[in-house]
């Protein structure tokens, strides 16, 4: 589908994307028939901008809202993936959205555009243009406090903070590449698997890396550390043996391809969720089952419309199988906050 963009808001967003690519020295081409599609890495990476009012989910029969099929995003993503092309969808609100966040020292950062910043970091990493590369061997593995985790995720993770059962992080051992010793560079968090109705024991809740920094071998180190040091987790006073772990990949922005090198196995690419958009303001909100009737009434009045996504890619790993093949001589040490307390 193609509708020529005339809205200044979207033209400004497209200009910002182009400016970012040029300033980052990332070669790109714009589709000759659709200025919302950018080809990077000789075409094996596509950025697709979404001006959401032109990508409404179709509700013609129910509300008379003409739009695109509910599986529009997931179908394009899957087709591209079959041709070894990665797709990153960039929704208009993801470029524009800002909020006030609190840093680790308690200071406020106003108008912080987390989603757009993280997307830029994704793109730089995918195109080999990331500013800073650090090896995992230059980091130590520690449990992350809730305060530091919140500040880190609100700054460096696309979806921001979410509580988890175990929060592991990589901290720089000594000053390197302009980054100070003790800086938190990467996190993996693990918790209760709400997805899957009992199919999994644990879910990878959040993964985040310091913006514009790549920790080579970092994911492997954090995963290995978790699987070795935490064979059991406690959820609501109930001990759970950690065996099958699920990793749910946001297919709008990632394909999860690197997970296979860690030992994860592809399960499925399914679902096509959506966000609701306020027609008057462009403000977005996630699906709210408890308000379904009210939302449907507002949709019928044209006050709200829905915009789909590319679904979720499911990967799993079995701890028992992983531990059979792991080299026990190279298990990362883990510093816990109990250790810190005794050291002091």
N, C-alpha and C positions, 0 to 999 in steps of 0.2 A: 504494500500500500504506500501511497505517497501523496502528501498534501504539502504544497509549498509553504514554507514558513514566512510569515509576514509580521508576526507578533514580536515587538521589540524585546520583550522579556526573553524569548527563546533565541532570538538573534544574538542577544548579549551573552547568553549561556554558551552558545556555539562558538562565539568569538573567544570566550574565556577558555574553552577547551582547546581551540586552535592555538591560542597564545601560550598556554601551558606546554603543549607539544613542541612548539617552536623554541620556547625558552629552555626546554629540557633537551634540545637537540635530538628529538625523536622524529625520524622521517615518517611521513604519513601521506596518504592520498585520501581525498574526499570523493565519495561515489558521485559520478557525473550525473546521476539521475536522482540522488537524494542526499542533500547536504547534511543529513543527520548521521550518516554512516562514514566512519573513518577506518581506513585500512592501515594497519601497522605490521611490522615484522614481515614484510613482503606478503602481506595478506593473510598470515596465519593467526593474526589477532584482529578482531573487529571491535570497535567501540560504536555503540548504537545509542544515540541520544533519543530520549522519549519526551516529546511535548505532550503531556498526559491528556489534555483535552481532546487530542486527536487519536488517542489510544484507549478510549473507554471500552470496557467490556460490554459486549452486545447484550442488551435486554429488550430487543425489539418486541418480542411477543408479550412480555410482561409489563413493560413500562413505556414502550415506544422509543427506547434509547438505542439508536443505531451505533454500532461499534464493531470492534474486532472480535474474533472468536476467543473464547476463554483460554484456549491452549496456544494462542498466537506466539507468545514469548518462548514457551518451552519447545514448541515445534521447531522454531528457527534455531534455538540453541542446540537441540539434538541433531538437526541436520548439519549444522556447522561442525559439531563435534565428530560426526561420522566422517567428515572431510578434514579432520585434524585442525580445525579452526576453533580457537577459543573466542568466546563472546563475552564482552562486558557491557551490560546495559547500564546506561546512565540516565536515571529519571530526573526530571527537572527539579523536583524537590531535593534530590541528593546533591545537586550543585548549590542550591540556594539556602538550604536549611542551616540555621545557626542557633546556638544556645550559649548560656553562660555556664562554664564548668569550673570546678574547684581543683587546683593543683595539689600536689602532695604536701606543700607547705601551708595550705589553707588559703592561698591567694586565688582571686577570681580571674578567669580569662573570659572576657565578654565577646559575644558574637563569634564564637568559635565554630568553624564549619567542619565538624569532624568527618562527616561522610565524604565530602568532597576531598578533604585532605587525605583520607585513607585511600580513596579511589586513585588519587594521583600517585600514592606510594605503590599501590598494586601495579599501575601502568608502568611506572619506572622499573619496578622489579621484573615485570614480564618482558620488558624490552632491553634489559641489561643496562639500564641507565641509573641504577640506584647509586646514591651518593657514597654510602658507607657499607663496607663488607667486613664482618668480623667472624672469626671461626669460633665454634662452640667450645673448643679446647681453651679458649681465652676467657671462658666464663665459668662461674661456679653455680651450682644448682641450689636454690633455697626455696623454702616455703614463703609465700608472699602474704603480708598482712592484708586484712580487708581494706584498710585505709589506703594503702599504696596500690592495691589492686584496682580499687574504684577509680582513683586518679589516673592510673595507667590506661585502663580500658576506656574511660571517657575521653581520653586524648588520642589513643592509638588503635582502637578497635571499632570497626564499622558500626556494630550494633551496641557499643557502649557496655556499661557494667551490667552483670548479672551474677548473683551470688552462686557459689558452688561449694562442694564438699572439700575438695583439695585444690589448692592453688599453687602451682609450681612456676618458678621464674629463673631466668638466667641473668646473672649479675656479672658485670665486667670485673675481672680480677685486678687489672691495672690500667692506668690511662692508656688509651689507644685511639688513633684516628680522630683525635679531637674530642673524644668522649671520656668523661672522668671515671676513675675507678669506683666501683660500687653502683654504677648506673644500671637500672633494670632495663634489659633489652628485649626480652621475649617472655611470654607467659603461655602456659597451657593450663586450663582449669577443668576439673572433672566433677561430675555430680550425678544426681538421680536422673534416670532416663524417662522423662515423661512421654517421649515418643515410642511407639512400638508395642504397647500393651503387653509388657512382660517378656518381650523378645530379647531384651538386652539387660545387662547388669549395671552398666555405667555409660554415661554419655560424655563426650568431650563438649563442654559447655561453651567455652570461649578460647580462641587463639588470637594472640595479638603480638605484633612486633613493633618496636619503636619506629616511628615514621621515618621513611627514607633510609632505613637501615636493614641490612640482610644478615642474619646470623646463619652462616653455613654450617649445617649439621645440627642446628639448634632443635628442630622438631624431633629428630632422632634421639637426641640426648634427653630431652624432657620426657618423651614417651617411655624410653627405656627406664628412666629414673622412677617414673610412676609405677610401671608394671612390676619392677623389682621390689620397691619399698612398700607398696600398698596392695598386698594380695587380698585385703579385706577392707571395705568401707562400711561406715555405720550411717544408716538413714533412719531417722526417727526412732532411735534406740534399737534398731534392728540391724544386725551384722549381715552383710552381703558379700559373698565370695566374688571377687572380681575375676570374671573370665571373658565374657563377650562385651566388647566396648563398641559403641556406635559413634560415628562421626557424621554429622549432617551438614552437608555443604550447601551454601547459598548459591544456587546455580545462576543467579542474576550476575554474579561478579567473579565466581571461581569455578573451576572444573574438577578440583581435587586430584588432579593427575599426579602430583607429588606424593600423595598418600600411599600409592602403590609401592613406592620405594621404601616406605616405612614398615610395610607388611600388611597394610590394610587391603581388604578385598572389596571390589565393587559389588554392590547388591542391586541397586535400582536407581533410576532417575524418574521420579514420579511427582505427582501433585502439581497444582498450579494455583498457588495462593493469590491473595490480592490485598491491596490497600484501598481504603475509602478516602476519597478526596472531596473536600468542601468546595463546591463549585464557585462560591463567591470569593474565597480567600486563597485557595490552593493548598490549605493546610491538610495534612494527611494523618490518618490514624489506622491502626491495625483492626482486623476483624474483631467485633465485639458481640459474641453470641447472646449475651444477656440483653443487648439492645437491638436485636435483630429486627423486631417488629417496627420499632421507631425508625431505624435506618431504612427499611424498605418503604415506609411511608414518605420519608424525606427524599428517597430516590425517585419515587413516583412523581414528586413535585419538582424534580430537577435540581434539588438542592445538594445532592450528593451523587457522585458516580464512582465506580470501582475501576481500578487498574491492576491487571494481572502481573504475574512474575514468571520466571523460568523454572519454578519448582525447586525441588531439593534432590541432591544426589547423595545416596546413602552408601557409606563404607563401614565395614566392621573389621575388627581384629580380635582374635582369640588369644588370651593371655597364655593359656597352657601351651598352645602351639608355638607362640612367640618365644617362650622361655626355653623350649627344647632346642632352639637354634641360636639363642643369644650367647655371646661370649661373656661368661661370668667374670672374667678378669678385667673387664672394662665397664663395670657398672658405675655410673656417676655417683659420687658421694652426695648426700643430701643434708643440708643444714636446716634444722627446724628451729622454730622460735623458742622451744624449750631449751635447745642447745644454747641459743643466744642468752637466755636468762641465766643459765648456770655459768656461762663464760663471764658474765658480768658480776 
